[in-house]
Amino acid sequence: MTVVTSLSAHDAIMACAHDLEARADDVAVQLSEQLAGSVPEFFDDDDLIRDVEASAYGNVAAMLSVFRAEAVAEQVPIRPEVIAFASTVARRQLPLESLIQSYRVGQTLFSRLWMDVLAERLTDQQVFIEALHRSFDELNVYLDRVVAQLVSDYERERDRWLLGEAARRSALVERLLRGDRIPVDHASRQLDHDLRAPQTALIAWMPSHGEVDLQLNALGRALGSLSSRAGVPRMLHLPAGTSAMWAWIAGDVDTDRLVESAGQLPDSEVLIAVGQTTCGADAFRISHEQALRARRVAARMPAPPRLTLHAEVATVALLAGDEEEARRFVARALGELAARTAAAEQLRETLWVFLQEGGSTRRASERLFMHRNTVLYRLQRIEAMLGHSLDERRLDLQVALLLTATFGQDMLPDDPLPDQ
């Protein structure tokens, strides 16, 4: 942290902006979380939340560049992710008033944060007041420009979207996902998608933000390539934000071919989650909800696979719905085995394989490529650390190890206690 005591207001603003730049990502997330109470409609799903955070980061980065004297508030470029969020709000048919309200609240939140940054670093009251006035003047100029342009962009995108075929399909999909009762044959014709057939939902996304058109094109190519390689004749898909697409396959699906095909996709950054093939009146919605759960699991994995099947993570998705309680459960079930050490990780792996092999030390030793006596020795150590035999609380052990095997150290407590 830079302590500024004798610089001019201009130089003080520059120094403080350099300090804040190092944690711009955290600031953007913090501002986004604080916005949730004022514009809850922007926090209804993961894709909207990601776009809110990206837009917040874009605005913070632009203002810090002004404060660092790299650009002037009247001319600093409005970043693509900021413009893209206004388009997303329009396509989701969310009110323009909500977008404007988010900037009113965001301005207040950022102003408070910036005031705290200046107060922490400036001891000269006169310099502090002058720096505050200068920076707030620049902030007001920038935000006036941004809001004026975003209102125009929102209205243009809304008109284009409402007039387009994409809007009709998107609105119909939203109704199906809400569970509205719509004549099946009519909806199938409108979507050019057989809703009477079994439904398999997919979600394709990119973990990092980039230029919107490039990302959506990459997602479209990935879904098209997956469809072609897996022998799927047709797939319904539509954008779900600036870095995600939702898709559905009508008919039976060979999931083994999907998994194999995903490994051959051209863009390595694209990740895909797949719901289970489902039949019935609510199949379209149910499979999509499963894909959403599979995506949430994949997003928390240390190294997610290219394609995550809900069928393979359904149990852990259900168990990890309450993250904090899941972490406490792991600590209670594993005790000292939940330590964040290489030795504890080695013992957890041995126990996990042993339980997966039905308690067979021979098969466990073969999978672990070690002598059976080594497995027996480790199991004795594990029982000593647990304070009970492996025949007791076996289900708890299996659940806790499933969570740690899926989410890695993120599921381990910071300071496990043997008696938890």
N, C-alpha and C positions, 0 to 999 in steps of 0.2 A: 504494500500500500504506500502510495506517495503522499507525504504530508506537505502541504503547500502553506507557507507562512508569509512570504514576502513578494510573491509574484503579482502581476497585474491580473485583473479579472479575466482578460482574454487568455493569458497563459495558464491561469488556474483552471479555466474551463477545459482547455486542451489536456492538461495533466490528468484531471479527473476523468475525462472521457477515455483516455488511454487505460486508466485503471479499470474502468467499467467494461471496456471492450473484452477483457480477459474472461469475463463471466457473462457475456451477452446471451449465450444459450440458456443459462440458468435464469437470467432475468426474463427472457421471453416466456419460458415455462411458468415462472412465478406470476407474471402478468396474466397469462392465459388462465391459470387456475383461479386467480382472483376475479376474473371476468365471469366465471361460471354462475355466480349468484345473480348477476345483472342481466345476462343474456343466456339463460339455460338452454334455449333452442339451438345454440351453437355447440352444445356438448351432448347431443343425443347419440352419437356413435363415434367410433374410433377415427374414421376418416375425417369427419368434421373437426374433431379435436386436433388432429395432426395439421390440418389446414389453418386452424386458428393459431397454433403455435408457430407455424412457418410465417404467417402474416405478421405476428407480433415480432418475430425475430427480424423480419425485413424492415419493419418500422424502427426498431431499436438500432439496427445497424446503420440505417440512413441518418438518423439523428446523431449518432455518435460520430459519423463522418463529418457532419456539419460542425459539431462541437470541436472536432480535431482540426477544423479549418481546411479540410480537404475539398469541401464544396460549400456553396451558400444555400440557405434554406429555400430561396426562390428558384433554384435550378437543380438541386440534388435529384437524381433520377428516382422515380418511384419504382421500387423493385418488383420483379415479375410475380413473386409469391404474394405480394400485397394485392396486385391487380387480380391475380388468379382467385384469391379468396372471394372477392366481390362477385366474380363470375359463378363460383360455386354456390354462394348464397342465392343468386338469381336462379340458377338451375334447380336448386332444391326448393324453390318457391318460398323461401323465407322472407319476412318483411324487410323492406328497405329501412324502416325505422329501427329494426334490430341492428343493422349494420352501423347506422349513424350512432345509436346508443352505445355500441361497443367502442366507438372512437371517443365519445364523451367520457366514458368510464376509464378507458385506457389512458387518455390524457391525464386524468386526475391521478391514476395509479403511478404512471411514469413520473409525473411532476413530484409526487411525494418521495419516490425513490431517489430521484435526482437531487432533491433538496437535502435528503439524508446524506448522500454521497458528498455533496459540497460541504455540509456542516461538519462531517467527520474529518475533512481534510483542510479546512480553512479556519484559521484562528483570528484573522483580521475581519471584524464585523463589517467594515465598509466594503472591503473587497468581496466578502460573501454576498452582500446585498446587490452590489453591482453585477457580480457573476450570475446571480439568480435572475435579475431583470433581463440581462442579455440573453441568457439561455432560454428563458421562458418566451421572450419575443421571437426567437428563432423557432422554437417548438410550435408556437401558434401559427407562424407563417407556413411551416411545413405541413401541419395538420390541415390547415384550411385548403391548401393545394390538394392534398391527398383525398380529403372528403369530397371536394368538388369533382375530382376526376372519377372517384369510385362511384359516386351517384350516377354520373353519366355512363360509366361502364356497366353498372348494374342494370340500368334501364335499357341500354342497348342489348345486353345479353338476355335479359328477361324477355324482351320483345322477340328476339331471334329464337329463343328457346320455346316460347309459347306458340310461335307460328310453325315450328318444325315438327317433323315426325318423331324426333327424339323426345320431345316434350310429351307427346301422347303416350309413347311407350313407357317413359319414365313414370308418368302419373299413374298409368295402369299397373305397373310393377309395384309402386308404392301402395296402391290399394290392395293388391294381392298379399303383400307382406304385412299389411295391417290386419288381414283376415277378413276383409270385406267380401261379401258374397256377390260374385259377378258371374253371369252366364258363361259357362266354360267355353262353349264353342265360339261365342262372340269374342272373348278375351284371346282365345287361341288364334283367331283370324287377325285381330289387331296386332298381336305380337309376332305373328308368323311362327308360332311355337306351340306344339301340341301339349296342352296342359292335362289331357287325359292320360298321357303316357307317364311312366315313372320319371321322377325328377331328380337330377343330381346337380347341386349348386356348387359353384366355384367362386373364390375371391382371389384375384390377382392384385398384388401391390408391390411397391418399391419402398424399402425402408427409409431411403433418403429422399429429400426433396430436390427437384431440379426444374428445368424449363417444362412447363405444363404440357405443351403440345408434344414435345419429345417423349415425355414419360408416358402419356396416354397412347402415343403411337407404339412405343415399346411394349406396353401391356397388351394392346390389341394384337401385335405381331406374335407375342408369346402365346396368347390364347388360341390364335389361329394355327400356329405351329403345333401346339399341343393337340388341338382338335384333329388336325391332319395326321399326325404321327400315331395317334391313338385310334384312328379309324372312326372318328365321330363325324357324321356327315354334316351336321349343322349345330351351331351353338348360339343361343341368345346372349348378348352381352351389352352392357351400357356403363358409362363412367359413373363412379361413386365418389367424386371429389377430384382432387388434382393429381393424386398418385395411386389410385385404386380403381379396379373395375369389378363389377359383379357379373356373373355369367351362370347360365343354366343349360344342361343337356337334357333333352327329352328322349327317353328310351333306356334300354339296358346299357350299362357301362362296364367295361373291363378295367377295374381299378389297377390291376397289375400292369396293363399297358399304359395307363395314365402315369403311374410311378416311373416306369421305364422311359416313357417319352419325356417326362419332365427333366430328366438328367441330360437331355439332348437339346434343350431350349437354347436359342441363340444369345439371349441376354441373361448373363449370370446374376444380375441384380434382382430379377423378377422372382418373387416368391408366390406360391399358390396354396390355398387351403381348399379342401374339398369336403362337402357334406356327404352324408350317406345317401345312396339311391333309395328313394322313398315313393310309396304309392298312396293314392287317396286324394281326397278333396283338398287337403292342406299340404300336400307334398311339396309344392313350390316354396312355401314359407318355411316349413320344417327343415328341409335340407339346407336352405339359406341360413337359418339360425344355427344349424350345426357347423356350417362353414365359418360363420363368425366366431364360434367358440374355438374351432380349430385354429383360426388365425390368432386369437388371443394367446393360445398356448404357444404357437410358433414364435410370436413376437417376444415372448419371455425366455425362449431357449437361448443358451449361450451361442450355439451354432445351428440355427434351424435348417432343416432339409429344404431342397427346392420345392417339394410338394409335401404337404401335411394332410393326412387323411383323418377325418373326424373319427372314423372307426378305430383308429389306432391310438387316439388320444382322448377318447370320450370319457374314460374313467378319470384321468388326471384333470381334464377340464372341469368335471363335476367336483372333484376333491379340492381343486385350487381356486374355487370361486371366491372364497374369502382368503385372500393371500396371507394376512396376518395370522389368522387362526390356523391356516395350513402350516405356517412356519413354527408356530407354537406346538402344534401336534408333532412335527418332526423332532423338535427338541425333546418333547416328553418321551416319544417312542424310542429314540436312538440314544438319548443321554450323552455320554462321552463320545459316542460314535459320530455325533453331529459336529465334532470339532472341525475347524477349517485348517486341517493339517494334511500333509501328504500321507502320513501313516494312517490317519482315520479314513481318508479317501480310499486307500488300498483295502482296508478292512471292510468298508461299505461295499466295494465292488465284489469282494469275495463272498460276502453274505448275500448280496443280490443275485449273483450267479448260482450260488448254492440253493437258494429258495426257488429260483426259476427252474432249476433242474430237479425239483421235487424232493429236495433233501438228499440227493445222491452225491456223495463226495467224489465218487469215481468220475461221473459225468462233469461235475464242476471242475475237477482237476484237469480234465481234457480240454474244456473250454478255456481255462485260464492258463494252459500250457505250463503247469507246475506239478510237482510230485503230490500224490494224495496225502502224504504225511504233512506237507506244508499247509494244505487246506485244513486238515484236522487241527494243526497247531493254531492257525488263525481263528478257527471257529471257537477253540477253547479261550483264546484271548477275548474274542467278542463276547462270549457268555460272561466272562469275568467283568468286562466293562459294563455290560447291561445289568448285571446283578440277578439274572434269571436265565433259565435254559431257553434254547431256541424253540422248544415246543410250546412255550408260553407266549401269549400275545403275538402269535405268528402273523395274524392278519394285520395288526398295527405295524409290525416291522415291514411287511410287504408294501403297505400303503406309503409309509414314510420313505422307503427306498425308491419306490416308483416316482415320488415327487422329486427326490434329489437327483435321480437318474435323468429325469426330464429337464428340470430347471437348473441343475448344477448348484453352485454355491449360493445363488440367490435365494434358495430355499433353506439355507442353513442359518441358525441363529448366530448373532455376533459373539455371544458368550454363553455356550451351552453349559448347563450344570448337571452333574451326574444324577442328582435326585429329582430332576424335573419329571 
